């Protein structure tokens, strides 16, 4: 069986609340369809944060459903989608019965029956080829009840233990099902949570999920039953601990300028050959962060002006001299080019303005 692992699409996301990113997402989803066909992918996993908000717009939802239909039509026999902390469980779950007719399994939230998270994958001959423990983002209210007077440290330990028990329960069910088949088929798990070893950047928009010391869980919460764990939540591709089969694939497009130089990937797992391949995702919109003094900014923009492709730029001025006309100067430099300034930060001038101590100057006199 060949599995493709992706996550954290964040459909509907904007860059600094200014720039639409629907064009990037459309190009990524088109690339993903081509990748599914090219690699004869049997099963696709999307490990959470399909949307950027719990109330995505119609355009983002249409993009999502068009992709699911396209992936089914291009030969991907099984698609498993689990909710992330950005997603609305009820919104994802609403069409799950209809989508199941296309072998698209949606798990928005956990239920009282752990079997609801078990997905049995059949091959083209109708024989069981794999078992997936499709675990969505585990919300605190789903796995722990409030205990009056409980300390944060104790509560954090109890959350961690309950997460561990949840995976152990699913692993036991999956192991029993594997035994029934009489074959050594792979057992796969998903997760949308913070696991030690995962990497993140400062402006990735990743939200803390739990309280206290529970922010990072150890990779030992996953039983050895699992032959691969497809993680979502962190946007930088990474391997947790010393097990290269417990992985974050990361987001398909940079969430901010801090990820501008990062190579985005999807993870292809061939269980028959026992190989894991990182497939590079093309850059659909170039981002550039420029941080320095006036001369450095000038030189960088001069180089970027030679390029013919569209580029979004973040400029952070850190020169020693106060430069109040930075915005005017930059706009003159990039006139009639394909450079677009998304963020402009003038730290020296901002510091000077904020440290002025003129008590006689009223608010109306300030510009």
C-alpha positions as CSV (number, residue, x, y, z in Angstrom):
1,X,0.0,0.0,0.0
2,X,1.2,3.5,-0.8
3,X,0.2,6.3,1.5
4,X,0.5,10.1,1.1
5,X,0.6,12.2,4.2
6,X,-0.3,15.9,4.1
7,X,-1.7,18.4,6.7
8,X,-2.3,22.0,7.7
9,X,-3.7,23.3,4.5
10,X,-5.3,26.3,6.3
11,X,-7.6,27.0,3.4
12,X,-9.0,30.6,3.6
13,X,-5.9,31.9,5.4
14,X,-4.6,35.4,4.6
15,X,-1.1,36.7,5.0
16,X,-1.1,39.4,7.8
17,X,-4.8,39.9,7.1
18,X,-3.9,41.6,3.9
19,X,-3.2,39.2,1.1
20,X,-5.6,36.5,-0.2
21,X,-3.8,33.1,-0.6
22,X,-6.5,31.3,-2.5
23,X,-4.4,31.2,-5.7
24,X,-1.6,29.5,-3.8
25,X,-3.9,27.0,-2.3
26,X,-5.6,26.2,-5.7
27,X,-2.2,25.6,-7.2
28,X,-1.1,23.4,-4.3
29,X,-4.3,21.3,-4.6
30,X,-3.8,20.9,-8.3
31,X,-0.2,19.8,-7.6
32,X,-1.4,17.4,-5.0
33,X,-3.9,15.7,-7.4
34,X,-1.1,15.3,-10.0
35,X,1.1,13.8,-7.2
36,X,-1.6,11.3,-6.2
37,X,-1.9,10.2,-9.9
38,X,1.8,10.1,-10.6
39,X,2.6,8.0,-7.5
40,X,-0.5,5.7,-7.7
41,X,-1.4,6.7,-4.2
42,X,-3.8,4.2,-2.5
43,X,-4.6,6.2,0.6
44,X,-4.4,10.0,1.3
45,X,-4.3,11.3,4.9
46,X,-4.9,14.9,5.7
47,X,-3.9,15.3,9.4
48,X,-5.9,18.3,10.4
49,X,-6.3,22.1,10.0
50,X,-7.9,21.8,6.6
51,X,-9.3,25.2,7.1
52,X,-7.8,28.2,8.8
53,X,-10.9,29.0,10.8
54,X,-14.0,27.2,12.3
55,X,-16.2,29.2,9.9
56,X,-14.5,29.1,6.5
57,X,-15.9,31.0,3.6
58,X,-17.8,29.4,0.7
59,X,-14.7,29.6,-1.6
60,X,-12.5,27.7,0.8
61,X,-15.2,25.0,1.3
62,X,-15.7,24.7,-2.5
63,X,-12.0,24.2,-2.9
64,X,-12.0,21.5,-0.3
65,X,-14.9,19.5,-1.7
66,X,-13.7,19.9,-5.3
67,X,-10.4,18.4,-4.3
68,X,-12.0,15.4,-2.5
69,X,-14.0,14.6,-5.6
70,X,-11.0,15.1,-7.8
71,X,-8.8,12.8,-5.7
72,X,-11.5,10.1,-5.8
73,X,-11.9,10.4,-9.5
74,X,-8.2,10.2,-10.2
75,X,-7.9,6.8,-8.6
76,X,-7.2,7.4,-4.9
77,X,-9.3,4.7,-3.3
78,X,-9.2,5.9,0.3
79,X,-9.1,9.4,1.8
80,X,-8.9,10.0,5.5
81,X,-9.4,13.5,6.9
82,X,-9.2,14.4,10.6
83,X,-10.0,17.7,12.2
84,X,-7.3,20.0,13.6
85,X,-7.6,22.6,16.3
86,X,-8.5,25.3,13.7
87,X,-11.3,23.2,12.2
88,X,-15.0,23.0,13.2
89,X,-15.7,19.3,14.0
90,X,-19.4,19.7,13.2
91,X,-18.7,21.4,9.9
92,X,-16.3,18.6,8.8
93,X,-18.6,15.8,10.1
94,X,-21.8,17.2,8.5
95,X,-21.3,15.4,5.1
96,X,-19.4,12.4,6.4
97,X,-22.2,9.9,5.6
98,X,-22.4,11.1,2.0
99,X,-18.6,11.2,1.6
100,X,-18.2,7.7,3.0
101,X,-19.9,6.4,-0.2
102,X,-16.7,7.6,-2.0
103,X,-14.4,5.9,0.6
104,X,-13.7,9.3,2.1
105,X,-13.6,8.9,5.9
106,X,-14.1,12.1,8.0
107,X,-13.4,12.2,11.7
108,X,-14.2,15.6,13.2
109,X,-14.3,14.6,16.8
110,X,-14.1,11.5,19.0
111,X,-17.2,9.7,20.2
112,X,-17.9,7.3,23.1
113,X,-17.2,4.5,20.7
114,X,-13.4,4.2,19.8
115,X,-14.4,2.0,16.9
116,X,-15.6,5.2,15.1
117,X,-12.0,6.2,14.7
118,X,-10.9,2.8,13.1
119,X,-10.7,2.9,9.3
120,X,-10.1,-0.4,7.5
121,X,-8.4,0.1,4.2
122,X,-9.1,-2.5,1.4
123,X,-7.1,-3.1,-1.7
124,X,-8.4,-3.4,-5.2
125,X,-9.3,-7.1,-4.5
126,X,-11.4,-6.2,-1.5
127,X,-8.9,-7.6,1.0
128,X,-7.8,-5.7,4.1
129,X,-4.5,-3.8,3.2
130,X,-4.1,-1.5,6.3
131,X,-5.8,-0.2,9.4
132,X,-5.8,3.5,10.3
133,X,-6.5,4.8,13.7
134,X,-7.9,8.2,12.6
135,X,-7.5,10.4,15.6
136,X,-8.5,14.1,15.3
137,X,-7.4,17.0,17.5
138,X,-8.3,15.8,21.0
139,X,-10.0,18.7,22.7
140,X,-9.5,19.0,26.4
141,X,-13.2,18.6,27.1
142,X,-13.3,15.4,25.2
143,X,-10.6,13.6,27.2
144,X,-10.8,15.0,30.7
145,X,-13.4,16.3,33.1
146,X,-12.9,19.2,35.4
147,X,-12.0,18.4,39.0
148,X,-12.6,21.2,41.5
149,X,-9.4,22.3,43.3
150,X,-7.1,20.5,40.9
151,X,-3.7,22.1,40.3
152,X,-2.5,22.9,36.8
153,X,0.4,20.5,37.1
154,X,-1.8,17.6,38.1
155,X,-4.3,18.4,35.4
156,X,-1.6,18.5,32.8
157,X,-0.4,15.0,33.8
158,X,-3.9,13.7,33.7
159,X,-4.4,15.1,30.2
160,X,-1.2,13.5,29.0
161,X,-2.2,10.2,30.5
162,X,-5.6,10.3,28.9
163,X,-4.1,11.1,25.5
164,X,-1.8,8.1,25.9
165,X,-4.7,5.8,27.0
166,X,-6.7,6.9,24.0
167,X,-4.0,5.8,21.6
168,X,-3.4,2.6,23.5
169,X,-7.1,1.7,23.2
170,X,-7.1,2.3,19.5
171,X,-3.9,0.4,19.0
172,X,-5.4,-2.6,20.8
173,X,-8.5,-2.6,18.6
174,X,-6.3,-2.3,15.5
175,X,-4.0,-5.1,16.7
176,X,-7.0,-7.4,17.2
177,X,-8.3,-6.6,13.7
178,X,-4.8,-7.3,12.2
179,X,-4.7,-10.6,14.0
180,X,-8.1,-11.6,12.5
181,X,-6.8,-11.0,9.0
182,X,-3.9,-13.4,9.5
183,X,-1.6,-11.0,7.6
184,X,1.1,-8.5,8.7
185,X,-0.7,-5.4,7.4
186,X,0.4,-1.9,8.5
187,X,-1.3,-0.1,11.3
188,X,-1.2,3.7,10.9
189,X,-2.3,6.5,13.3
190,X,-3.0,10.1,12.8
191,X,-2.6,12.9,15.4
192,X,-3.0,16.7,15.5
193,X,-1.1,17.8,18.6
194,X,2.3,19.0,19.9
195,X,4.8,16.3,20.1
196,X,8.4,16.8,21.3
197,X,10.8,17.1,18.4
198,X,8.3,19.0,16.2
199,X,9.6,22.3,14.8
200,X,7.9,25.6,14.5
201,X,8.7,29.2,13.5
202,X,7.8,32.5,15.3
203,X,5.1,33.6,12.9
204,X,3.5,30.3,12.0
205,X,0.2,31.0,13.7
206,X,0.3,27.7,15.6
207,X,-2.0,28.0,18.6
208,X,-1.1,26.5,22.0
209,X,-3.5,23.6,22.5
210,X,-3.4,22.6,26.2
211,X,-2.6,24.1,29.5
212,X,0.3,23.9,31.9
213,X,3.2,21.6,31.0
214,X,1.1,19.6,28.5
215,X,2.1,21.8,25.5
216,X,4.6,19.1,24.4
217,X,3.9,15.4,24.6
218,X,6.6,12.8,24.2
219,X,6.5,10.5,21.1
220,X,6.3,7.6,23.5
221,X,2.5,8.2,23.8
222,X,2.3,6.2,20.5
223,X,2.3,2.5,21.0
224,X,4.8,0.4,19.0
225,X,1.8,-1.1,17.2
226,X,1.8,1.8,14.8
227,X,3.9,1.4,11.7
228,X,3.5,5.1,10.8
229,X,2.1,8.1,12.6
230,X,0.9,11.0,10.4
231,X,1.1,14.2,12.5
232,X,-0.3,17.6,11.9
233,X,-0.2,20.9,13.8
234,X,3.4,22.1,13.4
235,X,4.2,23.7,10.0
236,X,7.8,22.7,9.6
237,X,8.5,19.1,8.4
238,X,10.2,17.2,11.2
239,X,10.8,13.8,12.7
240,X,10.0,13.3,16.4
241,X,12.4,11.5,18.6
242,X,14.6,8.8,17.0
243,X,11.7,7.2,15.1
244,X,11.6,8.4,11.5
245,X,8.1,6.9,11.2
246,X,6.5,9.5,13.5
247,X,6.5,12.6,11.4
248,X,5.1,16.1,10.8
249,X,4.8,16.8,7.1
250,X,4.3,20.5,7.7
251,X,2.1,23.0,5.9
252,X,2.1,23.1,2.1
253,X,2.7,26.8,1.8
254,X,4.6,29.2,4.1
255,X,2.4,30.5,6.9
256,X,4.6,33.6,7.3
257,X,7.9,35.2,6.3
258,X,9.6,33.1,8.9
259,X,9.0,30.0,6.6
260,X,10.1,31.8,3.4
261,X,13.3,29.8,3.0
262,X,11.7,26.5,4.0
263,X,11.2,23.6,1.6
264,X,7.7,22.4,1.9
265,X,6.9,18.7,1.5
266,X,4.4,15.9,1.4
267,X,5.4,12.4,2.7
268,X,5.0,9.3,0.6
269,X,5.1,6.0,2.4
270,X,5.4,2.7,0.5
271,X,4.8,-0.1,3.0
272,X,5.6,-2.9,0.6
273,X,9.1,-1.5,-0.1
274,X,9.4,-0.1,3.5
275,X,10.4,3.4,2.2
276,X,9.6,6.9,3.2
277,X,10.1,9.6,0.6
278,X,9.8,13.4,1.1
279,X,8.2,14.9,-2.0
280,X,9.1,18.6,-2.5
281,X,6.2,20.9,-3.0
282,X,6.9,23.8,-5.5
283,X,6.8,27.4,-4.3
284,X,3.7,29.0,-5.6
285,X,4.3,32.5,-4.3
286,X,7.8,33.8,-3.5
287,X,8.3,35.5,-0.1
288,X,11.3,37.4,1.0
289,X,12.2,38.9,4.4
290,X,14.7,41.8,4.4
291,X,16.1,42.9,7.8
292,X,18.9,45.4,8.0
293,X,20.0,49.0,7.5
294,X,19.3,51.3,4.6
295,X,22.2,50.1,2.4
296,X,21.3,46.5,3.0
297,X,17.6,47.0,2.1
298,X,18.6,49.0,-1.0
299,X,20.9,46.2,-2.2
300,X,18.3,43.5,-1.6
301,X,15.5,45.4,-3.4
302,X,17.8,46.1,-6.3
303,X,18.5,42.4,-6.7
304,X,14.8,41.5,-6.4
305,X,13.9,44.1,-9.1
306,X,15.8,42.0,-11.6
307,X,13.4,39.1,-11.2
308,X,10.4,38.8,-13.4
309,X,8.2,36.8,-11.0
310,X,5.8,38.2,-8.4
311,X,7.4,38.5,-4.9
312,X,5.9,39.6,-1.5
313,X,8.3,41.3,0.8
314,X,8.7,42.0,4.5
315,X,11.1,44.8,5.4
316,X,12.3,45.4,8.9
317,X,14.6,48.5,9.2
318,X,17.3,48.1,11.8
319,X,19.7,50.9,10.9
320,X,21.2,53.1,13.7
321,X,19.9,56.3,12.2
322,X,16.2,57.3,12.6
323,X,14.5,57.0,9.1
324,X,11.1,58.6,9.2
325,X,10.6,58.5,5.4
326,X,11.3,54.8,5.1
327,X,7.9,54.0,3.5
328,X,8.1,56.7,0.9
329,X,11.7,55.7,0.0
330,X,10.8,52.0,-0.3
331,X,7.8,52.7,-2.5
332,X,9.9,54.8,-4.9
333,X,12.4,52.0,-5.1
334,X,9.8,49.4,-6.1
335,X,7.7,51.5,-8.4
336,X,6.8,49.7,-11.6
337,X,8.1,46.3,-10.4
338,X,6.4,43.1,-9.3
339,X,7.6,43.6,-5.7
340,X,4.8,44.1,-3.2
341,X,5.5,45.2,0.3
342,X,3.3,43.2,2.7
343,X,4.9,44.3,6.0
344,X,7.1,47.4,6.7
345,X,8.5,47.8,10.2
346,X,10.6,50.9,11.2
347,X,11.9,49.9,14.6
348,X,14.2,52.9,15.2
349,X,11.5,55.5,14.3
350,X,8.9,53.6,16.3
351,X,11.2,53.6,19.3
352,X,11.8,57.3,19.1
353,X,8.0,58.1,18.8
354,X,7.1,55.9,21.7
355,X,9.8,57.3,24.0
356,X,8.9,61.0,23.4
357,X,7.8,62.5,26.7
358,X,6.0,65.7,25.8
359,X,3.1,66.0,28.3
360,X,1.8,69.2,26.7
361,X,1.2,67.5,23.3
362,X,-2.4,66.4,23.0
363,X,-3.6,63.4,21.1
364,X,-5.2,65.6,18.5
365,X,-1.8,67.1,17.6
366,X,-0.2,63.7,16.9
367,X,-0.3,62.3,13.4
